[in-house]
Amino acid sequence: QTSSLCSEPGVIFLTKRNRQVCADPNEAWVQEYITELELNA
């Protein structure tokens, strides 16, 4: 999802330390993380 944290549409990851990280959903590493999260959900 996109929020005001991202200057462009992106994915927000929430870290273990409760930090939000904005990422480009078209990047390979982002897609890999999303796939991993969906498999482990």
C-alpha positions as CSV (number, residue, x, y, z in Angstrom):
1,Q,0.0,0.0,0.0
2,T,1.1,3.6,-0.5
3,S,1.2,6.2,2.2
4,S,2.5,9.7,2.7
5,L,5.9,8.1,3.5
6,C,6.4,7.2,-0.2
7,S,7.1,9.9,-2.7
8,E,5.8,7.5,-5.4
9,P,3.4,4.6,-5.2
10,G,5.1,1.8,-3.3
11,V,4.9,-0.9,-0.7
12,I,5.4,-0.2,3.0
13,F,7.2,-2.8,5.0
14,L,7.1,-2.7,8.8
15,T,10.3,-3.8,10.4
16,K,10.8,-5.7,13.7
17,R,11.7,-2.4,15.3
18,N,8.4,-0.9,14.1
19,R,10.1,1.2,11.4
20,Q,8.3,1.7,8.1
21,V,10.3,1.2,4.9
22,C,9.0,2.4,1.5
23,A,9.9,0.2,-1.4
24,D,9.3,0.1,-5.2
25,P,7.0,-2.8,-5.9
26,N,8.6,-3.3,-9.3
27,E,12.0,-4.2,-7.8
28,A,12.9,-7.9,-7.7
29,W,13.8,-7.9,-4.0
30,V,10.5,-6.4,-3.1
31,Q,8.6,-9.0,-5.1
32,E,10.6,-11.8,-3.4
33,Y,9.8,-10.4,0.1
34,I,6.1,-10.2,-0.8
35,T,6.1,-13.8,-2.0
36,E,7.8,-15.0,1.2
37,L,5.4,-13.1,3.3
38,E,2.4,-14.6,1.5
39,L,3.8,-18.1,1.8
40,N,4.4,-17.7,5.5
41,A,1.1,-16.0,6.3
